[in-house]
Amino acid sequence: MIRHQQIYAWLLLLPALALLTAFTYVPTITTIWDSFTGTGMQAHTGFTLDNYRFLVEDDVFWQVLGNNLEYAAVTVPVSVALAMAMALWVNGKVRGQSALRLAYFTPTILPMISVANIWLFFYTPEIGLFNTLLGWFGLKGLNWLGDPDLSLYSLMLMAVWKEAGFFMIFYLAALQGISPDLYQAAELEGASRWNRFRRVTFPLLMPTTLFVLINAFLNAFKLVDHLFILTKGGPNNASNLLLYYIYENAFSFFDTAYAAALTVVLLVILVVLAVIQFGVIERRVHYR
């Protein structure tokens, strides 16, 4: 009987395992193999470290990596903090609560390409929304996407606008799952609103925060659509990010071996971030 249950369980898992193997494990192994055995457009020419040597000497790679780390360092904490603040607000008794929730969540349901085109209109010189608003105050318009000092921060602003509403939904669900008895007990003890948040709300939101952080970091390292529409990594790679640089090497320069090496670096970065999040933050989640 137990053996039949085990066979039945494996049969249920088989479709998911087949999809994971075909679209995750096999491509990952193949990519790692190509990064060590390919050069240029050729693959499997024998074991070599040429791709990684070129990567270390590639100034564009280091610029792109720095851009991506800066992008993650800004967008992740800002979008998470903003999402938590919005969730706390719309979870309270405010007028137009449903309309507020809808307004915050609307950017999330828009397709990535649509969002990029909307913000392309916002950023367009002369006739764009932002420069028009600046003109009303007698200020000179800015070249939001064409200025190397502004292009990356313009992408960050758009990313925070789109992601904060998505993360807000998870925080809102978590807030509604907290028992009101805890707040009543805190009030009886004379705890201020800040202490109630610090001692009750925030600790109970830590599991949600861990989940949101994981998704936020993944999103920070997989941005392609917006770059393709808005800047294509320019000007002079000022807004280029790692995954878009991988795309360029693989499909524009047809250097699949070097793209594979860059992909391995991206995988290593994500693994390190996962270890930090599950090894450090998870301890606070489960109070160990």
DOMITOR-366792 format. One record per residue: x, y, z of N, C-alpha, C, O in turn. Coordinates in steps of 0.05 Angstrom, whole numbers. Layout:
// DOMITOR-366792
<atom <X, Y, Z>, <X, Y, Z>, <X, Y, Z>, <X, Y, Z>>
...
END
This chain:
// DOMITOR-366792
<atom <16, -24, 0>, <0, 0, 0>, <17, 25, 0>, <12, 44, -15>>
<atom <38, 25, 17>, <56, 48, 19>, <70, 52, -8>, <74, 74, -17>>
<atom <79, 29, -20>, <94, 30, -45>, <76, 42, -67>, <85, 58, -84>>
<atom <50, 35, -67>, <32, 45, -87>, <28, 75, -84>, <26, 90, -103>>
<atom <27, 84, -59>, <24, 113, -53>, <49, 128, -63>, <46, 150, -73>>
<atom <72, 116, -59>, <97, 129, -68>, <97, 131, -99>, <105, 152, -110>>
<atom <89, 110, -112>, <88, 110, -141>, <68, 131, -151>, <74, 146, -170>>
<atom <45, 132, -138>, <25, 152, -145>, <35, 180, -141>, <30, 198, -157>>
<atom <50, 184, -119>, <61, 211, -113>, <81, 219, -135>, <80, 242, -144>>
<atom <98, 201, -143>, <118, 207, -163>, <105, 212, -190>, <114, 229, -206>>
<atom <83, 198, -196>, <68, 203, -221>, <56, 231, -221>, <55, 244, -242>>
<atom <46, 240, -198>, <35, 267, -196>, <57, 288, -199>, <52, 309, -211>>
<atom <81, 282, -189>, <103, 301, -191>, <117, 300, -219>, <131, 319, -226>>
<atom <112, 279, -234>, <127, 275, -259>, <123, 298, -279>, <143, 307, -290>>
<atom <99, 309, -284>, <97, 331, -303>, <114, 356, -294>, <127, 368, -311>>
<atom <112, 363, -269>, <128, 386, -259>, <158, 380, -261>, <174, 398, -269>>
<atom <166, 356, -254>, <195, 349, -257>, <204, 349, -286>, <226, 358, -291>>
<atom <187, 340, -304>, <194, 340, -332>, <198, 369, -342>, <217, 375, -357>>
<atom <180, 387, -334>, <182, 415, -343>, <206, 428, -330>, <220, 443, -344>>
<atom <212, 423, -305>, <235, 434, -292>, <261, 424, -305>, <280, 440, -309>>
<atom <261, 399, -311>, <285, 387, -324>, <290, 399, -351>, <312, 406, -359>>
<atom <268, 401, -367>, <271, 410, -395>, <277, 440, -397>, <292, 448, -415>>
<atom <265, 456, -379>, <267, 485, -382>, <284, 499, -361>, <287, 523, -362>>
<atom <294, 484, -341>, <311, 496, -320>, <338, 482, -317>, <359, 494, -322>>
<atom <337, 456, -310>, <362, 442, -304>, <379, 437, -329>, <403, 443, -329>>
<atom <367, 427, -351>, <383, 422, -375>, <394, 448, -387>, <418, 449, -393>>
<atom <378, 470, -390>, <390, 495, -399>, <412, 506, -381>, <432, 517, -391>>
<atom <409, 503, -355>, <430, 512, -337>, <456, 497, -341>, <477, 509, -343>>
<atom <454, 471, -342>, <478, 454, -346>, <491, 460, -373>, <515, 463, -375>>
<atom <474, 463, -393>, <484, 469, -420>, <498, 496, -421>, <519, 499, -434>>
<atom <487, 515, -408>, <499, 542, -407>, <526, 542, -393>, <545, 554, -403>>
<atom <527, 528, -371>, <553, 526, -357>, <574, 512, -374>, <597, 521, -375>>
<atom <566, 491, -387>, <584, 476, -405>, <593, 493, -428>, <617, 493, -434>>
<atom <575, 508, -441>, <582, 525, -463>, <601, 547, -455>, <619, 556, -470>>
<atom <598, 557, -430>, <616, 579, -421>, <645, 570, -418>, <663, 586, -420>>
<atom <649, 544, -415>, <676, 533, -412>, <687, 520, -437>, <711, 514, -439>>
<atom <670, 515, -457>, <679, 500, -480>, <674, 515, -506>, <681, 505, -528>>
<atom <663, 539, -505>, <658, 554, -529>, <674, 579, -531>, <681, 591, -511>>
<atom <679, 588, -556>, <693, 614, -561>, <678, 627, -584>, <675, 615, -605>>
<atom <670, 652, -581>, <656, 666, -602>, <630, 652, -609>, <614, 645, -592>>
<atom <626, 647, -635>, <602, 634, -645>, <606, 604, -645>, <587, 589, -652>>
<atom <629, 594, -638>, <634, 565, -638>, <630, 554, -610>, <637, 567, -590>>
<atom <620, 530, -608>, <616, 516, -582>, <630, 490, -582>, <635, 478, -603>>
<atom <637, 481, -558>, <650, 454, -555>, <676, 452, -570>, <680, 433, -585>>
<atom <694, 471, -566>, <720, 470, -578>, <741, 460, -558>, <765, 462, -564>>
<atom <733, 450, -536>, <752, 441, -515>, <750, 459, -491>, <742, 482, -494>>
<atom <759, 449, -469>, <757, 465, -444>, <775, 489, -446>, <799, 487, -452>>
<atom <764, 512, -439>, <779, 537, -440>, <767, 557, -420>, <743, 556, -414>>
<atom <784, 575, -411>, <776, 597, -393>, <776, 624, -407>, <775, 645, -394>>
<atom <777, 623, -434>, <780, 648, -449>, <756, 666, -445>, <760, 691, -443>>
<atom <732, 655, -443>, <709, 672, -438>, <710, 687, -412>, <702, 710, -410>>
<atom <720, 673, -392>, <722, 686, -365>, <745, 705, -364>, <744, 725, -350>>
<atom <767, 700, -378>, <789, 719, -380>, <779, 745, -394>, <785, 767, -384>>
<atom <765, 741, -415>, <754, 765, -429>, <735, 780, -412>, <734, 804, -412>>
<atom <719, 765, -396>, <699, 778, -378>, <713, 795, -358>, <704, 817, -352>>
<atom <735, 785, -346>, <750, 801, -326>, <762, 826, -338>, <763, 847, -325>>
<atom <769, 825, -364>, <782, 848, -377>, <761, 866, -391>, <769, 886, -403>>
<atom <736, 858, -390>, <715, 873, -405>, <705, 896, -388>, <691, 893, -368>>
<atom <712, 920, -396>, <704, 944, -381>, <673, 948, -382>, <662, 958, -363>>
<atom <661, 941, -404>, <632, 943, -406>, <618, 925, -386>, <598, 933, -374>>
<atom <629, 901, -382>, <617, 883, -362>, <617, 895, -335>, <597, 894, -320>>
<atom <640, 906, -327>, <642, 918, -300>, <623, 942, -297>, <612, 947, -276>>
<atom <621, 958, -319>, <602, 981, -318>, <574, 971, -315>, <558, 982, -299>>
<atom <566, 951, -331>, <539, 940, -330>, <534, 927, -302>, <512, 930, -291>>
<atom <553, 913, -292>, <550, 900, -265>, <546, 922, -244>, <529, 919, -227>>
<atom <562, 943, -245>, <558, 965, -226>, <531, 978, -229>, <518, 985, -209>>
<atom <522, 982, -254>, <495, 993, -259>, <474, 975, -245>, <455, 985, -232>>
<atom <476, 949, -249>, <456, 930, -239>, <456, 930, -208>, <435, 928, -196>>
<atom <480, 930, -196>, <481, 930, -167>, <469, 956, -156>, <455, 956, -136>>
<atom <475, 979, -169>, <464, 1004, -160>, <433, 1004, -164>, <418, 1014, -147>>
<atom <424, 993, -187>, <396, 991, -192>, <382, 975, -170>, <361, 983, -160>>
<atom <393, 952, -163>, <381, 935, -142>, <382, 949, -115>, <363, 947, -100>>
<atom <405, 962, -109>, <408, 975, -83>, <388, 998, -79>, <381, 1004, -56>>
<atom <379, 1010, -100>, <359, 1032, -98>, <331, 1022, -100>, <314, 1028, -83>>
<atom <325, 1006, -121>, <297, 999, -126>, <286, 979, -106>, <262, 981, -98>>
<atom <302, 961, -96>, <291, 940, -77>, <282, 953, -51>, <259, 949, -44>>
<atom <300, 967, -36>, <290, 978, -11>, <268, 999, -14>, <250, 1000, 2>>
<atom <270, 1015, -35>, <250, 1036, -39>, <223, 1024, -46>, <202, 1032, -34>>
<atom <222, 1005, -64>, <196, 993, -71>, <184, 977, -48>, <160, 977, -45>>
<atom <201, 963, -33>, <191, 947, -10>, <180, 966, 12>, <158, 961, 22>>
<atom <195, 987, 18>, <186, 1006, 39>, <161, 1020, 30>, <142, 1024, 46>>
<atom <159, 1028, 5>, <136, 1042, -6>, <112, 1023, -6>, <89, 1031, 1>>
<atom <116, 998, -13>, <95, 978, -13>, <83, 974, 15>, <59, 972, 19>>
<atom <101, 972, 35>, <92, 969, 62>, <76, 993, 72>, <56, 990, 85>>
<atom <86, 1017, 65>, <72, 1041, 73>, <45, 1043, 60>, <25, 1050, 74>>
<atom <43, 1037, 35>, <17, 1037, 21>, <-2, 1017, 33>, <-26, 1023, 36>>
<atom <8, 993, 39>, <-9, 972, 51>, <-20, 981, 78>, <-43, 976, 84>>
<atom <-3, 993, 94>, <-12, 1003, 121>, <-33, 1024, 118>, <-52, 1025, 133>>
<atom <-30, 1041, 97>, <-49, 1063, 93>, <-77, 1052, 84>, <-97, 1058, 96>>
<atom <-77, 1036, 63>, <-102, 1026, 52>, <-115, 1005, 70>, <-138, 998, 66>>
<atom <-99, 994, 89>, <-111, 975, 108>, <-127, 989, 130>, <-143, 976, 143>>
<atom <-121, 1014, 134>, <-136, 1030, 154>, <-162, 1040, 144>, <-170, 1034, 122>>
<atom <-175, 1055, 161>, <-202, 1066, 154>, <-198, 1093, 141>, <-196, 1113, 154>>
<atom <-197, 1092, 114>, <-193, 1117, 99>, <-216, 1118, 78>, <-226, 1098, 69>>
<atom <-222, 1142, 70>, <-243, 1146, 50>, <-232, 1136, 23>, <-209, 1140, 16>>
<atom <-250, 1124, 7>, <-242, 1115, -19>, <-222, 1092, -18>, <-204, 1091, -34>>
<atom <-225, 1075, 2>, <-205, 1054, 6>, <-203, 1036, -18>, <-181, 1029, -26>>
<atom <-226, 1028, -30>, <-225, 1010, -53>, <-212, 1023, -77>, <-197, 1011, -92>>
<atom <-218, 1049, -81>, <-207, 1064, -103>, <-176, 1067, -100>, <-161, 1065, -119>>
<atom <-167, 1071, -75>, <-139, 1073, -70>, <-125, 1047, -76>, <-104, 1047, -89>>
<atom <-136, 1025, -67>, <-124, 999, -72>, <-122, 994, -102>, <-102, 984, -112>>
<atom <-143, 1000, -117>, <-143, 997, -146>, <-122, 1014, -159>, <-108, 1005, -177>>
<atom <-120, 1039, -150>, <-101, 1058, -162>, <-72, 1048, -157>, <-55, 1050, -175>>
<atom <-66, 1037, -134>, <-39, 1027, -128>, <-33, 1002, -143>, <-10, 997, -151>>
<atom <-54, 985, -148>, <-49, 960, -161>, <-50, 961, -191>, <-39, 943, -204>>
<atom <-62, 982, -202>, <-65, 984, -231>, <-38, 982, -247>, <-37, 967, -267>>
<atom <-16, 995, -238>, <9, 992, -253>, <18, 963, -256>, <32, 956, -275>>
<atom <11, 946, -236>, <20, 918, -236>, <7, 902, -259>, <20, 885, -270>>
<atom <-18, 908, -266>, <-32, 892, -285>, <-26, 901, -314>, <-34, 888, -333>>
<atom <-12, 923, -317>, <-4, 933, -344>, <19, 916, -355>, <37, 910, -340>>
<atom <18, 909, -380>, <40, 894, -393>, <66, 911, -392>, <65, 936, -392>>
<atom <89, 897, -391>, <114, 911, -388>, <119, 930, -412>, <129, 952, -408>>
<atom <112, 921, -436>, <116, 938, -459>, <99, 963, -458>, <107, 985, -465>>
<atom <74, 960, -448>, <56, 983, -446>, <67, 1003, -426>, <67, 1027, -430>>
<atom <77, 993, -403>, <89, 1010, -383>, <113, 1026, -395>, <115, 1050, -390>>
<atom <130, 1012, -409>, <153, 1025, -421>, <144, 1047, -441>, <156, 1069, -441>>
<atom <124, 1042, -457>, <114, 1062, -476>, <101, 1086, -461>, <104, 1109, -470>>
<atom <87, 1081, -439>, <75, 1102, -424>, <97, 1121, -413>, <95, 1145, -415>>
<atom <118, 1108, -401>, <139, 1124, -390>, <157, 1137, -411>, <170, 1157, -406>>
<atom <157, 1125, -435>, <172, 1138, -457>, <159, 1164, -464>, <172, 1184, -470>>
<atom <132, 1165, -462>, <118, 1191, -466>, <124, 1210, -443>, <129, 1234, -448>>
<atom <125, 1200, -419>, <132, 1218, -396>, <159, 1230, -399>, <163, 1254, -393>>
<atom <179, 1215, -410>, <206, 1223, -411>, <214, 1237, -437>, <236, 1248, -439>>
<atom <196, 1238, -457>, <203, 1249, -483>, <211, 1279, -480>, <196, 1294, -467>>
<atom <234, 1287, -491>, <241, 1315, -489>, <221, 1334, -503>, <207, 1326, -522>>
<atom <219, 1358, -493>, <202, 1379, -504>, <172, 1374, -499>, <159, 1390, -487>>
<atom <161, 1351, -508>, <132, 1347, -506>, <125, 1327, -485>, <101, 1322, -480>>
<atom <144, 1315, -471>, <139, 1296, -450>, <125, 1308, -426>, <127, 1332, -421>>
<atom <111, 1291, -410>, <96, 1301, -387>, <114, 1315, -367>, <108, 1336, -357>>
<atom <137, 1302, -360>, <154, 1313, -339>, <165, 1340, -347>, <166, 1359, -331>>
<atom <175, 1342, -372>, <186, 1368, -381>, <164, 1389, -384>, <170, 1413, -380>>
<atom <140, 1381, -390>, <118, 1400, -391>, <112, 1411, -364>, <107, 1435, -360>>
<atom <112, 1394, -344>, <108, 1403, -316>, <130, 1421, -307>, <125, 1441, -293>>
<atom <155, 1415, -314>, <177, 1432, -307>, <174, 1459, -320>, <181, 1480, -308>>
<atom <164, 1460, -345>, <161, 1485, -359>, <140, 1503, -346>, <143, 1527, -347>>
<atom <120, 1491, -333>, <100, 1507, -319>, <112, 1523, -296>, <102, 1544, -289>>
<atom <134, 1513, -286>, <147, 1527, -264>, <172, 1543, -273>, <188, 1552, -257>>
<atom <174, 1545, -299>, <195, 1561, -311>, <222, 1547, -310>, <243, 1560, -312>>
<atom <222, 1521, -307>, <247, 1505, -306>, <253, 1493, -333>, <235, 1487, -349>>
<atom <279, 1490, -339>, <288, 1478, -364>, <283, 1448, -364>, <288, 1435, -344>>
<atom <274, 1438, -386>, <269, 1409, -388>, <295, 1393, -388>, <316, 1403, -395>>
<atom <293, 1368, -380>, <316, 1350, -378>, <314, 1328, -399>, <293, 1320, -408>>
<atom <337, 1318, -407>, <339, 1296, -425>, <340, 1270, -408>, <362, 1259, -403>>
<atom <317, 1261, -399>, <315, 1240, -379>, <329, 1214, -387>, <343, 1202, -371>>
<atom <326, 1206, -412>, <337, 1181, -421>, <363, 1184, -437>, <377, 1165, -441>>
<atom <369, 1208, -446>, <393, 1213, -462>, <416, 1223, -446>, <439, 1224, -456>>
<atom <412, 1231, -421>, <433, 1241, -404>, <445, 1217, -388>, <430, 1203, -374>>
<atom <471, 1212, -390>, <483, 1189, -376>, <479, 1190, -346>, <479, 1170, -332>>
<atom <477, 1215, -335>, <473, 1218, -306>, <445, 1213, -297>, <440, 1210, -273>>
<atom <426, 1213, -316>, <397, 1211, -308>, <384, 1185, -318>, <364, 1176, -306>>
<atom <395, 1172, -339>, <381, 1150, -352>, <375, 1127, -333>, <353, 1116, -333>>
<atom <395, 1119, -317>, <392, 1096, -299>, <371, 1103, -277>, <355, 1086, -270>>
<atom <372, 1127, -267>, <353, 1135, -246>, <325, 1138, -257>, <305, 1134, -243>>
<atom <323, 1144, -283>, <297, 1145, -295>, <285, 1117, -297>, <261, 1114, -293>>
<atom <301, 1097, -303>, <292, 1070, -302>, <283, 1061, -274>, <264, 1047, -271>>
<atom <299, 1070, -254>, <292, 1063, -227>, <265, 1073, -219>, <249, 1059, -206>>
<atom <259, 1098, -226>, <234, 1111, -219>, <211, 1095, -231>, <191, 1090, -218>>
<atom <214, 1087, -256>, <193, 1071, -269>, <189, 1044, -256>, <167, 1035, -252>>
<atom <211, 1031, -248>, <210, 1005, -236>, <196, 1006, -209>, <180, 989, -202>>
<atom <202, 1026, -193>, <189, 1029, -167>, <160, 1034, -170>, <144, 1023, -156>>
<atom <152, 1051, -190>, <124, 1056, -195>, <109, 1031, -202>, <86, 1027, -193>>
<atom <121, 1013, -217>, <107, 989, -226>, <107, 967, -204>, <87, 953, -201>>
<atom <128, 964, -189>, <131, 942, -171>, <119, 947, -143>, <110, 928, -130>>
<atom <118, 971, -134>, <109, 977, -107>, <80, 967, -103>, <73, 956, -82>>
<atom <63, 972, -123>, <35, 963, -121>, <32, 933, -120>, <14, 923, -106>>
<atom <49, 919, -134>, <49, 890, -134>, <56, 879, -107>, <43, 861, -96>>
<atom <77, 890, -95>, <86, 881, -68>, <66, 890, -47>, <63, 876, -26>>
<atom <51, 912, -52>, <32, 921, -32>, <10, 900, -27>, <1, 897, -5>>
<atom <2, 885, -48>, <-18, 865, -46>, <-11, 844, -25>, <-27, 835, -10>>
<atom <14, 835, -26>, <24, 815, -7>, <24, 826, 22>, <16, 812, 41>>
<atom <33, 851, 25>, <32, 863, 52>, <4, 867, 62>, <-2, 863, 85>>
<atom <-14, 874, 44>, <-42, 878, 52>, <-54, 852, 61>, <-69, 852, 81>>
<atom <-49, 831, 47>, <-59, 804, 55>, <-47, 796, 82>, <-62, 785, 99>>
<atom <-22, 802, 86>, <-9, 795, 112>, <-21, 811, 135>, <-25, 801, 157>>
<atom <-26, 837, 130>, <-37, 854, 151>, <-65, 845, 159>, <-72, 846, 182>>
<atom <-80, 836, 139>, <-107, 827, 146>, <-108, 800, 160>, <-128, 792, 170>>
<atom <-85, 786, 160>, <-83, 761, 174>, <-73, 764, 202>, <-73, 744, 217>>
<atom <-66, 788, 211>, <-57, 792, 238>, <-81, 795, 256>, <-100, 811, 250>>
<atom <-82, 781, 278>, <-104, 782, 296>, <-108, 809, 310>, <-88, 820, 320>>
<atom <-132, 820, 310>, <-136, 846, 324>, <-131, 844, 354>, <-126, 865, 367>>
<atom <-132, 820, 365>, <-127, 817, 394>, <-100, 826, 402>, <-96, 836, 424>>
<atom <-81, 823, 384>, <-53, 832, 390>, <-52, 862, 393>, <-38, 872, 411>>
<atom <-66, 876, 376>, <-66, 905, 378>, <-81, 915, 402>, <-74, 934, 415>>
<atom <-103, 901, 409>, <-118, 908, 433>, <-102, 904, 458>, <-103, 920, 476>>
<atom <-86, 882, 458>, <-69, 877, 481>, <-47, 899, 483>, <-41, 908, 505>>
<atom <-36, 907, 460>, <-16, 928, 460>, <-27, 954, 470>, <-14, 969, 484>>
<atom <-52, 960, 462>, <-64, 985, 471>, <-69, 985, 501>, <-66, 1005, 514>>
<atom <-77, 962, 511>, <-82, 959, 540>, <-56, 964, 556>, <-56, 974, 578>>
<atom <-33, 957, 543>, <-7, 961, 556>, <3, 989, 552>, <24, 996, 562>>
<atom <-13, 1005, 538>, <-5, 1033, 534>, <16, 1038, 512>, <29, 1058, 513>>
<atom <19, 1019, 494>, <38, 1022, 472>, <29, 1043, 452>, <6, 1045, 445>>
<atom <48, 1059, 444>, <42, 1080, 424>, <38, 1067, 396>, <44, 1043, 393>>
<atom <29, 1083, 377>, <25, 1072, 350>, <51, 1062, 338>, <52, 1042, 325>>
<atom <73, 1077, 342>, <99, 1069, 332>, <108, 1043, 345>, <118, 1026, 331>>
<atom <105, 1040, 371>, <113, 1016, 385>, <96, 992, 376>, <106, 970, 375>>
<atom <70, 997, 371>, <53, 975, 361>, <63, 965, 334>, <64, 941, 328>>
<atom <72, 985, 317>, <83, 977, 291>, <109, 962, 294>, <114, 941, 282>>
<atom <127, 973, 311>, <154, 961, 314>, <154, 934, 329>, <170, 917, 322>>
<atom <136, 931, 348>, <136, 907, 364>, <116, 886, 355>, <119, 862, 362>>
<atom <95, 894, 340>, <74, 875, 332>, <73, 871, 302>, <77, 850, 292>>
<atom <68, 894, 288>, <63, 892, 259>, <88, 883, 244>, <88, 864, 228>>
<atom <110, 898, 248>, <134, 893, 232>, <145, 864, 236>, <151, 851, 216>>
<atom <147, 854, 261>, <157, 826, 263>, <139, 806, 250>, <149, 786, 238>>
<atom <113, 810, 251>, <94, 791, 239>, <94, 793, 208>, <84, 776, 195>>
<atom <104, 815, 198>, <106, 819, 169>, <133, 808, 158>, <136, 808, 133>>
<atom <150, 798, 175>, <177, 789, 165>, <175, 766, 145>, <190, 767, 125>>
<atom <158, 746, 149>, <156, 725, 128>, <148, 737, 101>, <159, 729, 80>>
<atom <129, 756, 101>, <122, 769, 76>, <145, 785, 65>, <149, 786, 40>>
<atom <159, 799, 82>, <182, 815, 74>, <203, 798, 60>, <215, 806, 40>>
<atom <208, 774, 71>, <228, 756, 59>, <219, 748, 31>, <234, 749, 12>>
<atom <193, 741, 28>, <182, 734, 2>, <184, 757, -18>, <192, 753, -41>>
<atom <177, 781, -9>, <178, 804, -26>, <207, 811, -34>, <212, 819, -57>>
<atom <225, 809, -15>, <254, 815, -21>, <264, 796, -43>, <279, 805, -61>>
<atom <257, 771, -41>, <267, 751, -61>, <257, 759, -88>, <272, 760, -107>>
<atom <231, 765, -90>, <220, 773, -116>, <231, 800, -126>, <236, 804, -150>>
<atom <236, 818, -107>, <247, 845, -115>, <275, 842, -126>, <281, 855, -147>>
<atom <292, 826, -114>, <319, 822, -124>, <319, 807, -151>, <334, 814, -169>>
<atom <301, 788, -154>, <299, 774, -180>, <291, 794, -202>, <302, 793, -223>>
<atom <271, 810, -195>, <262, 830, -215>, <284, 850, -222>, <286, 859, -245>>
<atom <301, 856, -202>, <322, 876, -207>, <344, 865, -226>, <358, 881, -239>>
<atom <346, 839, -228>, <367, 827, -245>, <355, 814, -270>, <370, 801, -285>>
<atom <330, 818, -276>, <319, 806, -300>, <304, 827, -318>, <287, 820, -334>>
<atom <312, 852, -315>, <299, 873, -331>, <310, 873, -359>, <334, 877, -364>>
<atom <292, 869, -379>, <299, 870, -407>, <280, 887, -423>, <288, 904, -439>>
<atom <254, 882, -419>, <233, 895, -435>, <235, 925, -435>, <234, 938, -456>>
<atom <237, 937, -411>, <238, 966, -409>, <262, 977, -423>, <261, 998, -436>>
<atom <285, 964, -420>, <309, 974, -433>, <307, 973, -463>, <316, 991, -477>>
<atom <294, 952, -473>, <291, 949, -502>, <275, 972, -514>, <281, 981, -536>>
<atom <255, 981, -499>, <238, 1003, -509>, <250, 1030, -504>, <249, 1047, -521>>
<atom <261, 1034, -480>, <268, 1061, -471>, <296, 1070, -480>, <299, 1091, -492>>
<atom <317, 1054, -473>, <344, 1064, -477>, <362, 1045, -492>, <383, 1054, -502>>
<atom <355, 1020, -494>, <373, 1000, -506>, <400, 1000, -493>, <421, 995, -506>>
<atom <401, 1006, -467>, <426, 1006, -452>, <441, 1031, -454>, <462, 1034, -440>>
<atom <433, 1050, -470>, <448, 1075, -473>, <440, 1096, -453>, <424, 1091, -435>>
<atom <452, 1120, -455>, <474, 1126, -474>, <501, 1116, -463>, <508, 1118, -440>>
<atom <516, 1104, -481>, <543, 1093, -475>, <542, 1074, -451>, <559, 1076, -433>>
<atom <522, 1056, -451>, <519, 1035, -430>, <513, 1047, -403>, <516, 1033, -383>>
<atom <504, 1072, -401>, <499, 1084, -375>, <475, 1071, -361>, <473, 1071, -337>>
<atom <456, 1061, -377>, <432, 1048, -366>, <431, 1018, -372>, <411, 1005, -367>>
<atom <453, 1007, -382>, <453, 979, -389>, <454, 962, -363>, <468, 968, -344>>
<atom <439, 940, -363>, <438, 921, -341>, <447, 894, -350>, <448, 888, -374>>
<atom <453, 876, -331>, <467, 851, -337>, <451, 833, -356>, <463, 823, -375>>
<atom <426, 830, -352>, <410, 811, -369>, <408, 823, -397>, <408, 807, -416>>
<atom <405, 849, -400>, <404, 861, -426>, <431, 858, -440>, <432, 854, -465>>
<atom <453, 860, -425>, <479, 856, -437>, <483, 827, -447>, <495, 822, -467>>
<atom <471, 809, -432>, <472, 781, -440>, <456, 778, -466>, <465, 764, -485>>
<atom <433, 790, -467>, <416, 789, -491>, <431, 801, -515>, <430, 790, -537>>
<atom <445, 824, -511>, <460, 836, -533>, <481, 817, -544>, <484, 814, -568>>
<atom <496, 805, -526>, <518, 787, -535>, <507, 762, -549>, <519, 753, -568>>
<atom <485, 752, -539>, <474, 728, -551>, <460, 732, -577>, <463, 716, -596>>
<atom <444, 753, -579>, <426, 756, -602>, <433, 780, -620>, <422, 782, -643>>
<atom <450, 798, -611>, <459, 820, -628>, <487, 816, -639>, <492, 820, -662>>
<atom <505, 807, -621>, <533, 802, -628>, <537, 772, -635>, <559, 765, -646>>
<atom <518, 755, -629>, <519, 726, -635>, <544, 713, -622>, <554, 693, -632>>
<atom <552, 724, -599>, <574, 712, -584>, <561, 695, -561>, <560, 704, -538>>
<atom <551, 672, -568>, <535, 656, -549>, <552, 645, -526>, <543, 642, -504>>
<atom <578, 640, -532>, <595, 629, -511>, <600, 650, -489>, <599, 644, -465>>
<atom <605, 675, -498>, <610, 696, -478>, <584, 702, -463>, <584, 708, -439>>
<atom <561, 701, -477>, <535, 705, -464>, <531, 683, -443>, <519, 689, -422>>
<atom <540, 659, -449>, <537, 637, -429>, <554, 643, -404>, <545, 638, -382>>
<atom <578, 654, -408>, <595, 661, -385>, <582, 683, -369>, <583, 682, -344>>
<atom <571, 702, -382>, <556, 724, -368>, <532, 713, -352>, <526, 722, -330>>
<atom <519, 693, -364>, <496, 681, -351>, <505, 666, -326>, <491, 667, -306>>
<atom <527, 653, -327>, <538, 639, -303>, <543, 659, -281>, <538, 653, -258>>
<atom <555, 682, -288>, <560, 703, -268>, <533, 712, -255>, <531, 716, -231>>
<atom <513, 716, -272>, <487, 724, -262>, <476, 703, -243>, <464, 709, -222>>
<atom <478, 677, -250>, <469, 656, -233>, <483, 656, -206>, <471, 651, -185>>
<atom <510, 660, -207>, <525, 661, -182>, <516, 684, -164>, <513, 681, -140>>
<atom <511, 707, -176>, <501, 730, -161>, <474, 724, -148>, <470, 730, -124>>
<atom <456, 711, -163>, <430, 704, -151>, <432, 683, -130>, <418, 684, -110>>
<atom <451, 664, -133>, <455, 644, -112>, <465, 657, -86>, <456, 651, -64>>
<atom <485, 676, -89>, <495, 690, -66>, <473, 705, -52>, <472, 705, -27>>
<atom <457, 719, -67>, <435, 734, -55>, <415, 716, -41>, <405, 723, -20>>
<atom <410, 693, -53>, <392, 673, -40>, <403, 663, -14>, <389, 660, 5>>
<atom <429, 657, -14>, <442, 648, 11>, <440, 669, 33>, <434, 662, 56>>
<atom <445, 694, 25>, <444, 716, 45>, <416, 718, 56>, <411, 721, 80>>
<atom <396, 718, 38>, <368, 722, 46>, <358, 699, 64>, <346, 703, 84>>
<atom <364, 674, 55>, <354, 651, 70>, <371, 646, 95>, <362, 634, 115>>
<atom <397, 653, 93>, <414, 648, 116>, <414, 669, 138>, <419, 663, 161>>
<atom <408, 694, 130>, <409, 716, 149>, <381, 725, 156>, <373, 726, 179>>
<atom <366, 733, 135>, <340, 745, 140>, <320, 724, 151>, <304, 730, 168>>
<atom <323, 699, 142>, <304, 679, 151>, <306, 674, 181>, <287, 665, 193>>
<atom <330, 678, 192>, <333, 675, 221>, <315, 695, 236>, <305, 688, 257>>
<atom <313, 719, 225>, <295, 738, 238>, <266, 732, 234>, <249, 738, 250>>
<atom <261, 718, 211>, <233, 711, 205>, <223, 691, 225>, <200, 693, 235>>
<atom <239, 671, 231>, <231, 649, 249>, <242, 653, 277>, <240, 635, 294>>
<atom <255, 676, 283>, <264, 683, 310>, <283, 662, 321>, <280, 654, 344>>
<atom <303, 654, 305>, <322, 634, 315>, <347, 648, 324>, <366, 635, 334>>
END
